[in-house]
Amino acid sequence: MSENRYETAVARYFEAWNAGSAEGIAKAVAAAWTEDGSYTDPLAEVAGREAVAAVIAGAHAQFPGFEFRLLGAVDGHHDVARFGWELVSVADGSAPVAGFDVIALAEDGRIRSVAGFLDRVPATA
C-alpha cells in the first residue's frame, strides 16, 4: 500500500474537521468516512456519518475560530494510520488542545474507525 493512501485519508479527515458549515461538514464526512464509520475519543463514541458530523459540529461550537492541524507526519501500514494533531486559534496561533489519532481504513480508502486520544486539554476551573 502506498503511504500516499494514508496521507490522503488524513487530509480528508482534516477537511471534515475544518469544514465551515453544517452542509460542508456533512459533505466532507461523507467523503472521508464509510457509511457506518465510527469515531471514539475520551469525550465521544459514535457510529454513522450523521453522528460523526454532530461530534465535529460540537467541537466547532465549543472552539469557534479554531482549526485542526496535522502535527508531524502520518505513519501507516496495513490499512491503519496514526498521526498527531492540534487545535489552533486562527486569531493568535495558540493551541490549547492536542491529540493523537489512529484510523482504520476501508478498501476504498475511507475511514472505518477513529480512535482518538487527547494529549493536551485546557484546564477547567
DAKAQUI-V620198 format. One record per residue. N is the residue number from 1. SS is DSSP state (hx for helix, st for strand, lp for the rest). D_LAST is the distance of its C-alpha to the last C-alpha in Angstrom with 1 decimal. Layout:
# DAKAQUI-V620198
{{N/SS/D_LAST} {N/SS/D_LAST}}
This chain:
# DAKAQUI-V620198
{{1/lp/46.5} {2/lp/45.6} {3/hx/42.4} {4/hx/42.4} {5/hx/41.8} {6/hx/38.4} {7/hx/37.5} {8/hx/38.7} {9/hx/36.6} {10/hx/33.5} {11/hx/34.4} {12/hx/34.7} {13/hx/31.3} {14/hx/29.7} {15/hx/31.9} {16/hx/30.4} {17/hx/26.8} {18/lp/27.6} {19/lp/29.9} {20/lp/29.4} {21/lp/30.4} {22/hx/30.5} {23/hx/34.2} {24/hx/33.6} {25/hx/31.0} {26/hx/33.5} {27/hx/36.3} {28/hx/34.5} {29/hx/33.3} {30/hx/36.9} {31/hx/38.1} {32/hx/35.7} {33/st/35.4} {34/st/38.2} {35/st/38.4} {36/st/36.9} {37/st/34.5} {38/st/31.2} {39/st/27.7} {40/st/25.4} {41/st/22.0} {42/lp/19.1} {43/lp/18.0} {44/st/21.5} {45/st/25.1} {46/st/27.7} {47/st/31.4} {48/lp/33.6} {49/hx/33.3} {50/hx/32.0} {51/hx/29.0} {52/hx/28.3} {53/hx/28.6} {54/hx/26.1} {55/hx/23.5} {56/hx/24.2} {57/hx/24.0} {58/hx/20.6} {59/hx/19.4} {60/hx/21.2} {61/hx/19.5} {62/hx/16.0} {63/lp/17.0} {64/lp/19.9} {65/lp/21.9} {66/st/21.2} {67/st/23.8} {68/st/24.2} {69/st/26.5} {70/st/28.4} {71/st/27.5} {72/st/30.8} {73/st/33.8} {74/st/34.4} {75/st/36.0} {76/st/38.1} {77/st/40.9} {78/lp/42.4} {79/lp/40.5} {80/st/37.1} {81/st/35.0} {82/st/31.8} {83/st/29.8} {84/st/26.6} {85/st/24.6} {86/st/21.8} {87/st/20.2} {88/st/21.2} {89/st/20.7} {90/lp/24.2} {91/lp/23.5} {92/lp/22.4} {93/lp/22.7} {94/lp/19.2} {95/lp/18.5} {96/lp/14.8} {97/st/16.1} {98/st/19.3} {99/st/21.2} {100/st/24.7} {101/st/26.8} {102/st/30.1} {103/st/32.4} {104/st/35.7} {105/st/38.4} {106/lp/41.2} {107/lp/44.7} {108/lp/44.3} {109/lp/41.3} {110/lp/38.7} {111/st/35.6} {112/st/36.1} {113/st/32.7} {114/st/29.5} {115/st/27.4} {116/st/24.1} {117/st/21.8} {118/st/18.5} {119/st/18.6} {120/st/15.7} {121/lp/12.5} {122/lp/9.7} {123/lp/6.6} {124/lp/3.8} {125/lp/0.0}}
